[in-house]
Amino acid sequence: MIIRERYADFGPTLAREKLDECHGIRLCKETVRQLMTQAGLWVPRKQRPPKVYQPRARRACFGELVQIDGSDHRWFEDRAPACCTRCGACHEAGHDAGEFEHARTGQTEGYTGRR
């Protein structure tokens, strides 16, 4: 079986595409899904064990886990040079960690105020 030899770690949709593209074998994805399930290469979503996630306690203090994003873009079109919009959020405390600001770059110094 070509799927077992070459595409055992693929999902049925990608395996079907590769069978068509590389081997000229045209099957519908449901047929490939059934073949992979019968061969033990695919487990239907409803039969998969649930994923276990390690719960993480919220941080007690504001600012212990801050996420910052800076996106370079031409925010003001041709009216001003390209700049970086920066925003920070403290998801642990559940509120905003700062205001939006526009800067020329997304460098770390701009976030921390250090040079």
VMD Tcl script that draws the C-alpha trace (Angstrom):
set ca {
  {0.00 0.00 0.00}
  {1.55 3.30 -1.15}
  {-0.06 5.22 1.71}
  {1.60 3.02 4.35}
  {5.02 3.27 2.64}
  {5.09 6.99 1.89}
  {2.22 8.84 3.55}
  {1.59 7.06 6.87}
  {1.95 10.30 8.83}
  {-0.32 12.30 6.49}
  {-3.99 13.01 7.03}
  {-6.46 11.58 4.50}
  {-6.90 14.84 2.57}
  {-3.19 15.43 2.02}
  {-2.61 11.72 1.30}
  {-5.33 11.88 -1.38}
  {-3.71 14.96 -2.94}
  {-0.28 13.28 -3.00}
  {-1.69 10.07 -4.48}
  {-3.20 12.11 -7.32}
  {-0.22 14.46 -7.79}
  {2.66 11.97 -7.51}
  {1.13 8.64 -8.55}
  {-1.83 9.52 -10.76}
  {-4.22 7.65 -8.44}
  {-7.53 9.49 -8.16}
  {-9.67 8.63 -5.14}
  {-12.10 10.67 -3.10}
  {-10.88 11.69 0.34}
  {-13.55 9.59 2.08}
  {-12.25 6.48 0.33}
  {-8.70 7.32 1.43}
  {-9.97 8.03 4.95}
  {-11.69 4.61 5.11}
  {-8.59 2.83 3.75}
  {-6.34 4.60 6.26}
  {-8.74 3.86 9.13}
  {-8.90 0.17 8.20}
  {-5.09 0.03 7.98}
  {-4.76 1.70 11.39}
  {-3.09 4.81 9.96}
  {-5.93 7.20 10.83}
  {-8.14 7.47 13.90}
  {-11.43 9.34 13.39}
  {-11.75 12.45 15.55}
  {-14.60 11.02 17.64}
  {-12.50 7.97 18.55}
  {-9.41 9.95 19.60}
  {-8.73 10.32 23.31}
  {-9.30 13.83 24.60}
  {-6.25 16.07 24.84}
  {-5.12 16.73 28.37}
  {-3.95 20.25 29.09}
  {-1.97 21.18 32.17}
  {-3.96 23.86 34.01}
  {-1.95 26.96 34.81}
  {-2.87 29.13 37.76}
  {-3.29 32.84 37.08}
  {-0.48 35.08 38.24}
  {-1.35 37.10 41.30}
  {0.37 40.33 40.28}
  {-0.22 42.63 37.36}
  {2.66 42.47 34.89}
  {4.02 39.01 35.71}
  {3.14 37.80 32.22}
  {2.93 40.55 29.65}
  {2.54 39.94 25.93}
  {3.66 42.64 23.55}
  {3.02 42.90 19.84}
  {4.48 45.28 17.30}
  {3.35 45.32 13.70}
  {5.27 47.25 11.04}
  {2.84 48.62 8.49}
  {1.97 51.70 6.46}
  {-0.79 52.62 8.94}
  {-1.15 56.17 7.64}
  {-0.88 55.30 3.93}
  {1.07 58.07 2.14}
  {0.40 60.70 4.83}
  {3.31 59.54 7.04}
  {6.23 57.09 6.90}
  {5.74 53.43 7.80}
  {5.75 52.82 11.53}
  {5.18 50.18 14.17}
  {2.00 50.07 16.25}
  {2.78 48.60 19.65}
  {0.41 47.27 22.26}
  {0.90 45.27 25.43}
  {-1.57 43.14 27.36}
  {-1.32 41.45 30.73}
  {-3.50 38.39 30.12}
  {-2.89 36.99 33.58}
  {-4.47 39.92 35.36}
  {-7.06 40.18 32.59}
  {-6.59 43.80 31.52}
  {-4.60 46.11 29.29}
  {-0.96 46.66 30.15}
  {-0.56 49.80 28.10}
  {-1.83 52.06 25.40}
  {-1.39 51.90 21.67}
  {1.53 53.91 20.44}
  {3.18 54.47 17.09}
  {6.97 54.27 16.78}
  {9.42 54.10 13.90}
  {10.53 50.54 14.76}
  {9.42 47.51 16.75}
  {12.73 47.24 18.63}
  {12.82 46.11 22.27}
  {14.13 49.46 23.51}
  {10.87 51.08 22.52}
  {8.87 48.73 24.74}
  {11.05 48.91 27.78}
  {12.00 52.58 27.61}
  {15.68 51.55 27.81}
  {18.34 52.48 25.28}
}
mol new
graphics top color blue
foreach p $ca { graphics top sphere $p radius 0.5 }
foreach p [lrange $ca 0 end-1] q [lrange $ca 1 end] { graphics top cylinder $p $q radius 0.2 }
display resetview
